[in-house]
Amino acid sequence: MTDPLERAVAKAPPIIGSGCTQRYDPQALSSDQGTEFADAAALWARLQAEQDQAELQHARALDGQETGE
């Protein structure tokens, strides 16, 4: 490896499938590639709760408009 820039190039992990089912090979992913995200489940739950709350508030606002309140 004589080119110093060659070392700095990021490379995507291997891909399996094709078309709509194309995805990274989960067997090839590791924490070295930055794929480890231990708090992902907690983040997903928080985002879902925020979305549910926003939808509830929106529904209540629409309900208030329909009843003339």
DSSP file (Angstrom, degrees, kcal/mol; ACC not computed):
  #  RESIDUE AA STRUCTURE BP1 BP2  ACC     N-H-->O    O-->H-N    N-H-->O    O-->H-N    TCO  KAPPA ALPHA  PHI   PSI    X-CA   Y-CA   Z-CA
    1    1 A M              0   0    0      0, 0.0     6,-0.1     0, 0.0     0, 0.0   0.000 360.0 360.0 360.0  93.2    0.0    0.0    0.0
    2    2 A T        +     0   0    0      4,-0.0     3,-0.1     1,-0.0     0, 0.0   0.717 360.0  84.3 -91.2 -23.0    2.1    2.9   -1.3
    3    3 A D    >>  -     0   0    0      1,-0.2     3,-1.0     2,-0.0     4,-0.6  -0.725  65.2-157.4 -83.2 116.2   -0.8    5.4   -1.6
    4    4 A P  G >4 S+     0   0    0      0, 0.0     3,-0.5     0, 0.0     4,-0.4   0.779  91.6  58.2 -66.1 -24.6   -1.3    7.1    1.8
    5    5 A L  G >4 S+     0   0    0      1,-0.2     3,-0.7     2,-0.2     4,-0.4   0.728  90.1  72.1 -76.1 -20.4   -4.9    8.0    0.9
    6    6 A E  G X4 S+     0   0    0     -3,-1.0     3,-0.9     1,-0.2    -1,-0.2   0.842  93.0  55.7 -62.8 -32.8   -5.8    4.3    0.2
    7    7 A R  G << S+     0   0    0     -4,-0.6    -1,-0.2    -3,-0.5    -2,-0.2   0.780 103.2  55.8 -69.7 -26.1   -5.7    3.7    4.0
    8    8 A A  G <  S+     0   0    0     -3,-0.7     2,-0.4    -4,-0.4    -1,-0.2   0.482  80.6 110.8 -87.7  -2.4   -8.3    6.4    4.6
    9    9 A V    <   -     0   0    0     -3,-0.9     2,-0.3    -4,-0.4    -3,-0.0  -0.584  62.1-140.0 -79.3 126.7  -10.9    5.0    2.3
   10   10 A A        -     0   0    0     -2,-0.4     2,-0.4     0, 0.0    -2,-0.1  -0.640  16.4-157.2 -82.2 142.9  -14.0    3.7    4.0
   11   11 A K        -     0   0    0     -2,-0.3    -2,-0.0     0, 0.0     0, 0.0  -0.976  14.2-124.0-125.0 135.4  -15.4    0.5    2.5
   12   12 A A        -     0   0    0     -2,-0.4     3,-0.1     1,-0.1    21,-0.0  -0.430  34.5-106.7 -71.5 148.6  -19.0   -0.7    2.9
   13   13 A P        -     0   0    0      0, 0.0    -1,-0.1     0, 0.0    16,-0.1  -0.260  53.3 -71.3 -68.8 165.3  -19.5   -4.2    4.3
   14   14 A P        -     0   0    0      0, 0.0    11,-2.8     0, 0.0     2,-0.4  -0.208  50.2-137.1 -57.9 148.3  -20.5   -7.0    1.9
   15   15 A I  E     -A   24   0A   0      9,-0.3     2,-0.3    -3,-0.1     9,-0.2  -0.882  15.0-164.7-111.6 139.5  -24.0   -6.9    0.6
   16   16 A I  E     +A   23   0A   0      7,-3.1     7,-2.3    -2,-0.4     2,-0.0  -0.874  53.4  20.7-118.3 157.3  -26.4   -9.9    0.3
   17   17 A G  S    S-     0   0    0     -2,-0.3     2,-0.3     5,-0.2     5,-0.2  -0.171  73.5-114.2  80.3-178.8  -29.6  -10.0   -1.7
   18   18 A S    >   -     0   0    0      4,-0.1     3,-1.7    -2,-0.0     2,-0.1  -0.985  64.8  -1.5-152.6 159.0  -30.6   -7.8   -4.6
   19   19 A G  G >  S-     0   0    0     -2,-0.3     3,-1.5     1,-0.3     0, 0.0  -0.379 130.6  -3.5  63.1-131.6  -33.2   -5.3   -5.4
   20   20 A C  G 3  S+     0   0    0      1,-0.3    -1,-0.3    -2,-0.1    -3,-0.0   0.702 138.2  52.9 -67.5 -20.4  -35.7   -4.6   -2.6
   21   21 A T  G <  S+     0   0    0     -3,-1.7    -1,-0.3     2,-0.0    -2,-0.2   0.331  78.2 126.8 -98.9   8.0  -34.1   -7.3   -0.4
   22   22 A Q    <   +     0   0    0     -3,-1.5     2,-0.3    -5,-0.2    -5,-0.2  -0.459  30.9 148.2 -68.3 134.4  -30.6   -6.0   -0.7
   23   23 A R  E     -A   16   0A   0     -7,-2.3    -7,-3.1    -2,-0.2     2,-0.1  -0.976  51.2 -81.8-158.3 163.4  -29.0   -5.4    2.7
   24   24 A Y  E     -A   15   0A   0     -2,-0.3    -9,-0.3    -9,-0.2     5,-0.1  -0.466  53.6-103.3 -69.3 145.7  -25.6   -5.5    4.5
   25   25 A D    >>  -     0   0    0    -11,-2.8     3,-1.5     1,-0.2     4,-0.6  -0.601  27.0-153.8 -70.7 112.1  -24.5   -9.0    5.5
   26   26 A P  G >4 S+     0   0    0      0, 0.0     3,-0.5     0, 0.0    -1,-0.2   0.783  92.9  61.1 -62.2 -25.5  -25.2   -9.1    9.3
   27   27 A Q  G 34 S+     0   0    0      1,-0.2    -2,-0.1    -3,-0.0    -3,-0.0   0.751 104.2  49.8 -70.2 -22.8  -22.4  -11.7    9.7
   28   28 A A  G <4 S+     0   0    0     -3,-1.5    -1,-0.2   -14,-0.2     2,-0.2   0.577  90.8  98.0 -92.3 -10.2  -19.9   -9.2    8.3
   29   29 A L    <<  +     0   0    0     -4,-0.6     2,-0.3    -3,-0.5     5,-0.0  -0.544  47.0 164.1 -82.1 143.6  -20.9   -6.3   10.6
   30   30 A S    > > -     0   0    0     -2,-0.2     3,-1.4     1,-0.0     5,-1.3  -0.944  53.4-100.3-148.9 169.3  -18.9   -5.6   13.8
   31   31 A S  G > 5S+     0   0    0     -2,-0.3     3,-1.4     1,-0.3     5,-0.2   0.736 115.7  70.7 -66.3 -21.0  -18.4   -2.9   16.3
   32   32 A D  G 3 5S+     0   0    0      1,-0.3    -1,-0.3     2,-0.1    -3,-0.0   0.780  97.9  50.4 -63.9 -25.7  -15.2   -2.0   14.5
   33   33 A Q  G < 5S-     0   0    0     -3,-1.4    -1,-0.3   -21,-0.0    -2,-0.2   0.358 123.0-105.4 -93.8   4.7  -17.4   -0.6   11.7
   34   34 A G  T < 5S+     0   0    0     -3,-1.4    -3,-0.2    -4,-0.1    -2,-0.1   0.736  84.5 125.6  80.9  22.1  -19.5    1.4   14.1
   35   35 A T      < +     0   0    0     -5,-1.3     2,-0.6     2,-0.0    -4,-0.2   0.488  41.2 100.1 -92.6  -2.7  -22.5   -0.9   13.9
   36   36 A E        +     0   0    0     -5,-0.2     2,-0.3    -6,-0.2    -6,-0.0  -0.743  38.1 160.8 -86.8 119.7  -22.7   -1.3   17.7
   37   37 A F    >   -     0   0    0     -2,-0.6     3,-1.8     1,-0.1     4,-0.2  -0.733  11.9-179.9-140.3  86.7  -25.5    0.9   19.1
   38   38 A A  T 3  S+     0   0    0     -2,-0.3     3,-0.4     1,-0.3     4,-0.2   0.768  80.7  52.8 -62.9 -28.6  -26.4   -0.4   22.5
   39   39 A D  T 3> S+     0   0    0      1,-0.2     4,-2.5     2,-0.1    -1,-0.3   0.244  75.3 107.1 -93.6  14.6  -29.0    2.3   23.2
   40   40 A A  H <> S+     0   0    0     -3,-1.8     4,-2.7     1,-0.2    -1,-0.2   0.900  78.3  50.0 -60.6 -42.9  -30.9    1.7   19.9
   41   41 A A  H  > S+     0   0    0     -3,-0.4     4,-2.3    -4,-0.2    -1,-0.2   0.907 112.3  47.3 -64.5 -41.2  -33.9    0.0   21.6
   42   42 A A  H  > S+     0   0    0     -4,-0.2     4,-2.3     2,-0.2    -1,-0.2   0.904 112.9  49.0 -66.7 -41.0  -34.3    2.8   24.1
   43   43 A L  H  X S+     0   0    0     -4,-2.5     4,-2.7     2,-0.2     5,-0.2   0.926 111.1  50.0 -63.4 -44.5  -34.0    5.5   21.4
   44   44 A W  H  X S+     0   0    0     -4,-2.7     4,-2.4     1,-0.2    -2,-0.2   0.918 111.0  49.1 -60.5 -44.5  -36.6    3.7   19.3
   45   45 A A  H  X S+     0   0    0     -4,-2.3     4,-2.3     2,-0.2    -1,-0.2   0.905 112.2  48.5 -62.5 -41.9  -39.0    3.4   22.2
   46   46 A R  H  X S+     0   0    0     -4,-2.3     4,-2.4     2,-0.2    -2,-0.2   0.925 112.3  47.7 -65.3 -44.2  -38.5    7.1   23.0
   47   47 A L  H  X S+     0   0    0     -4,-2.7     4,-2.2     1,-0.2    -2,-0.2   0.892 112.2  49.8 -64.3 -39.3  -39.1    8.2   19.4
   48   48 A Q  H  X S+     0   0    0     -4,-2.4     4,-2.8    -5,-0.2    -1,-0.2   0.908 110.4  50.0 -64.8 -41.8  -42.2    6.0   19.1
   49   49 A A  H  X S+     0   0    0     -4,-2.3     4,-2.4     2,-0.2    -2,-0.2   0.904 111.1  49.3 -63.5 -41.5  -43.6    7.5   22.4
   50   50 A E  H  X S+     0   0    0     -4,-2.4     4,-2.3     2,-0.2    -1,-0.2   0.904 112.5  47.6 -63.8 -41.0  -43.0   11.0   21.1
   51   51 A Q  H  X S+     0   0    0     -4,-2.2     4,-2.5     2,-0.2    -2,-0.2   0.920 111.5  50.1 -66.6 -43.3  -44.7   10.2   17.8
   52   52 A D  H  X S+     0   0    0     -4,-2.8     4,-2.2     1,-0.2    -2,-0.2   0.907 111.3  49.6 -60.9 -41.5  -47.7    8.6   19.6
   53   53 A Q  H  X S+     0   0    0     -4,-2.4     4,-2.4     2,-0.2    -1,-0.2   0.909 111.0  48.9 -64.4 -42.6  -48.0   11.7   21.8
   54   54 A A  H  X S+     0   0    0     -4,-2.3     4,-2.3     1,-0.2    -2,-0.2   0.897 111.6  49.3 -64.7 -40.2  -47.9   14.0   18.8
   55   55 A E  H  X S+     0   0    0     -4,-2.5     4,-2.4     2,-0.2    -1,-0.2   0.885 110.6  50.7 -66.3 -38.2  -50.5   11.9   17.0
   56   56 A L  H  X S+     0   0    0     -4,-2.2     4,-2.3     2,-0.2    -2,-0.2   0.916 111.3  47.6 -64.6 -44.0  -52.8   12.0   20.1
   57   57 A Q  H  X S+     0   0    0     -4,-2.4     4,-2.2     2,-0.2    -2,-0.2   0.892 112.1  50.3 -64.2 -39.5  -52.5   15.8   20.4
   58   58 A H  H  X S+     0   0    0     -4,-2.3     4,-2.4     2,-0.2    -2,-0.2   0.918 110.6  49.1 -64.4 -43.4  -53.2   16.1   16.7
   59   59 A A  H  X S+     0   0    0     -4,-2.4     4,-2.5     1,-0.2    -2,-0.2   0.896 111.2  49.9 -63.3 -40.6  -56.3   13.9   17.1
   60   60 A R  H  X S+     0   0    0     -4,-2.3     4,-2.3     2,-0.2    -1,-0.2   0.889 110.0  50.9 -65.3 -38.6  -57.5   15.9   20.1
   61   61 A A  H  X S+     0   0    0     -4,-2.2     4,-1.6     2,-0.2    -2,-0.2   0.912 111.9  46.8 -65.1 -42.1  -57.0   19.1   18.2
   62   62 A L  H  X S+     0   0    0     -4,-2.4     4,-2.0     2,-0.2    -2,-0.2   0.898 111.1  52.0 -65.6 -39.8  -59.0   17.8   15.3
   63   63 A D  H  X S+     0   0    0     -4,-2.5     4,-1.8     1,-0.2    -2,-0.2   0.894 108.1  51.9 -63.2 -40.1  -61.7   16.5   17.6
   64   64 A G  H  X>S+     0   0    0     -4,-2.3     5,-2.0     1,-0.2     4,-0.5   0.845 109.0  50.4 -64.8 -34.8  -62.0   20.0   19.2
   65   65 A Q  H  <5S+     0   0    0     -4,-1.6     3,-0.4     3,-0.2    -1,-0.2   0.872 109.7  50.5 -70.1 -37.6  -62.4   21.6   15.8
   66   66 A E  H  <5S+     0   0    0     -4,-2.0    -2,-0.2     1,-0.2    -1,-0.2   0.850 112.7  45.1 -70.7 -34.2  -65.2   19.2   14.8
   67   67 A T  H  <5S-     0   0    0     -4,-1.8    -1,-0.2    -5,-0.2    -2,-0.2   0.517 112.3-118.2 -88.9  -4.3  -67.2   19.8   18.0
   68   68 A G  T  <5       0   0    0     -4,-0.5    -3,-0.2    -3,-0.4    -4,-0.1   0.702 360.0 360.0  79.7  19.3  -66.7   23.5   17.9
   69   69 A E      <       0   0    0     -5,-2.0    -4,-0.2    -6,-0.2    -5,-0.1   0.456 360.0 360.0 -79.8 360.0  -64.8   23.9   21.1
